């Protein structure tokens, strides 16, 4: 595909999400070519590109249009690279990993609604996920609009949540799968961080609720009150009218705004089918609050 004309933007949901066509993102993009993609990203939060087969170099090149990439730390099989590997295949042998292997158990945390890297002092801008090997059924990725969630909060609740600060940590999401699953090294690499409970888009001013599975405690509240409020906010944010589900096929690439959406994986038959997804994560530029 040659990039010769304007992109086509087809909305996927009344509130957010768009499929982008008319451009080949597997080749280098000029600033003029990337500009409309970035504008669509700021507007729609989730961008789907079909029939864009990526290798690692092409995915890095495309992702870096959005900014510098995070490096994966020790909790992921692709540690020390620009990739977070989402797969049921052994990175060395290419064979399926047994379902009771700790590597598969660890990945179950992806089934919880979350924002990538909210457990980092500087949370991420966006993620780019590309299919390499795709099962014929199952394994959808679901998204929910945290802008719509914020707008739909009752005014009194919005005013209550606005000034609050929450503690995010990888241990909160991983302990929901299996208490103590993180190693001492991982715990040291990912100490708790403070995050504001909303994030604003600097281009259009849209405000989004900022919670998710890594969000474990609201500062200044007793644990039962904090747990109850986070449960209510999550319930309100992930209602069906705010969600979008994507059924993957090979060659798909999705970019999503970690400032504006939560996402989660859904199950597939990891014994019967092979799956390999590679995710690059674009770093943010500043903490949400002083640490």
Secondary structure as GFF3:
##gff-version 3
##sequence-region A 1 291
A	DSSP	beta_strand	8	11	.	.	.	ID=ss1
A	DSSP	beta_strand	18	21	.	.	.	ID=ss2
A	DSSP	alpha_helix	31	44	.	.	.	ID=ss3
A	DSSP	beta_strand	46	49	.	.	.	ID=ss4
A	DSSP	alpha_helix	56	63	.	.	.	ID=ss5
A	DSSP	beta_strand	84	87	.	.	.	ID=ss6
A	DSSP	alpha_helix	102	107	.	.	.	ID=ss7
A	DSSP	three_ten_helix	108	111	.	.	.	ID=ss8
A	DSSP	beta_strand	126	133	.	.	.	ID=ss9
A	DSSP	beta_strand	141	145	.	.	.	ID=ss10
A	DSSP	alpha_helix	146	152	.	.	.	ID=ss11
A	DSSP	alpha_helix	155	162	.	.	.	ID=ss12
A	DSSP	beta_strand	165	168	.	.	.	ID=ss13
A	DSSP	alpha_helix	170	177	.	.	.	ID=ss14
A	DSSP	alpha_helix	184	189	.	.	.	ID=ss15
A	DSSP	beta_strand	193	196	.	.	.	ID=ss16
A	DSSP	beta_strand	198	200	.	.	.	ID=ss17
A	DSSP	beta_strand	207	209	.	.	.	ID=ss18
A	DSSP	beta_strand	215	218	.	.	.	ID=ss19
A	DSSP	alpha_helix	223	237	.	.	.	ID=ss20
A	DSSP	three_ten_helix	240	242	.	.	.	ID=ss21
A	DSSP	beta_strand	243	246	.	.	.	ID=ss22
A	DSSP	beta_strand	253	257	.	.	.	ID=ss23
A	DSSP	beta_strand	261	265	.	.	.	ID=ss24
A	DSSP	beta_strand	276	282	.	.	.	ID=ss25
###
